[in-house]
Amino acid sequence: MSPRQAAFRAAYRERIAPAYSGLLHVGLIYLIGGAMLFVAIRHIHGPTWAEWLVVPGVAVLCNIFEWFLHAQIMHRPRKGLMGIYKRHTLAHHQFFTQEAPCHESTRDYRIVFFPPYAFITFLAMSAVGAAVLNAIWSSNAAWLLICTTTGMYMNYEFFHWGCHVPDDRIVRHIPFMNTIRRHHIAHHDTAIMMTKNMNLTYPFADWLFGTSDLDRGLLGHLFNGYDTRFVKPIPSKRRGGAARDAAAAMAAE
């Protein structure tokens, strides 16, 4: 860990409220998600095969939305959304680097997990889509949409935690999760962090939009694990320029 990163971590931790509990933070996120799934599932009655297709369709849309949010908002200074950019590019990417990507205690969950209100905001956005499906199709389709978006958000938080957990003796053997751990830790390389590896669950959208650091097909992306044989080389000019751009952005905080 560089002295700069160590100093940033120390300063960030000093700003965390003494009463903050990382376990309570995570527990609240999954309590919200669990309660939402409990309510939604109870409203689903005998869905048809066509209604079940809402699940994979919405999962793909969530994956693309996850990519868009990360690539176009979390890594781009947008008027009215600067708080998200600062929290991610200027804080998360200083706290965690490719060389030192792991948290040290549950108090570091403050910068690993989104605030619980982010989940509520996401559910409110999902409710709009559910209302549309309920109006034009069925209540089953609407509640299946809610189940899928809720599950994808909980999946997102769990996989992101798996990317930053110190001990990967179990994670490295879990399909999909081991893939995203390598994928995301590589994203913390300042040479590619502004343009590559934007997915945090499954690298589908990165494959679709050509923003992955791998030269593989879709199945190769999903089941890549820790394999580094297919990583694209980073031109030295690109590496230096991207690193300088990222450092300048961080210094501007």
C-alpha positions, 0 to 999 in steps of 0.5 A, spaced: 500 500 500 502 506 498 503 512 503 498 516 499 493 510 500 494 509 507 494 516 509 487 517 505 484 511 509 486 514 515 483 520 514 477 517 511 476 512 517 477 519 522 470 521 518 466 515 520 461 516 525 463 513 532 456 510 532 457 507 525 456 499 525 458 496 518 454 489 520 448 494 522 449 497 515 449 491 511 443 488 515 439 494 514 440 493 506 438 486 506 432 487 511 430 492 506 431 487 500 428 481 504 422 485 506 421 487 499 421 480 496 417 477 502 411 482 500 412 481 492 412 473 492 406 473 496 402 477 491 405 472 485 399 467 483 400 462 478 404 466 473 404 463 466 411 461 462 410 468 459 410 472 465 416 468 468 420 471 462 420 478 466 425 475 470 431 474 465 429 480 461 429 485 467 435 481 469 439 483 463 436 490 463 439 491 470 446 489 468 446 494 463 443 499 468 449 497 473 454 498 467 451 505 465 450 508 472 458 506 473 461 508 467 457 514 466 455 517 473 460 514 478 466 515 473 463 522 470 462 528 473 455 530 472 451 536 474 447 534 480 450 528 481 457 530 483 456 526 490 456 520 487 462 521 482 466 524 489 464 518 493 466 513 488 472 516 483 475 520 488 474 516 495 472 509 493 478 508 488 483 512 493 481 507 498 481 501 494 487 500 489 489 494 484 495 493 489 491 494 496 483 492 494 481 489 501 478 492 507 481 491 513 474 491 518 467 492 518 467 499 519 470 499 512 463 497 510 462 504 510 465 505 503 464 498 500 456 498 501 452 503 498 447 507 503 441 504 505 437 509 502 440 508 495 436 501 495 430 505 497 431 509 491 432 504 486 426 500 489 422 507 487 425 507 480 423 499 480 416 501 482 415 505 476 416 500 471 412 495 475 406 500 475 407 500 467 407 492 467 401 492 471 397 497 467 399 493 460 400 486 462 399 483 469 400 484 476 404 477 476 409 481 471 409 487 475 411 483 482 416 479 478 419 485 476 420 487 483 423 481 485 428 481 480 430 488 481 431 487 488 434 480 487 439 484 483 441 489 487 442 484 493 446 480 488 450 487 486 452 488 494 454 481 495 458 481 489 462 487 490 463 485 498 466 479 495 471 483 490 474 487 497 474 481 502 481 480 504 480 472 504 478 469 498 479 462 499 472 461 498 470 466 493 476 464 488 472 457 487 465 460 486 463 461 479 461 468 477 463 471 484 471 469 482 470 472 475 467 479 478 473 479 483 478 479 478 474 483 473 473 489 479 480 488 482 483 490 475 478 495 474 481 499 480 488 499 476 488 507 474 490 505 467 483 502 465 478 505 471 475 510 467 473 506 461 474 498 463 470 493 467 464 497 469 460 491 471 459 489 478 455 482 478 456 479 471 460 482 466 455 481 460 454 489 459 462 490 459 462 484 453 456 487 450 459 494 449 466 492 448 469 495 455 472 489 458 479 488 459 478 481 456 479 478 449 473 473 450 466 471 448 460 471 452 461 465 456 468 466 457 467 472 460 462 469 465 466 463 467 473 466 466 474 466 474 481 468 476 484 467 469 489 472 466 491 469 459 486 473 455 487 480 458 488 485 453 495 489 453 494 496 455 499 500 451 504 504 455 501 511 452 494 509 454 497 507 461 501 513 463 495 518 460 489 514 464 493 514 470 495 521 470 488 523 468 485 519 474 490 522 479 488 529 477 481 527 478 483 525 485 487 531 486 481 535 485 477 533 490 
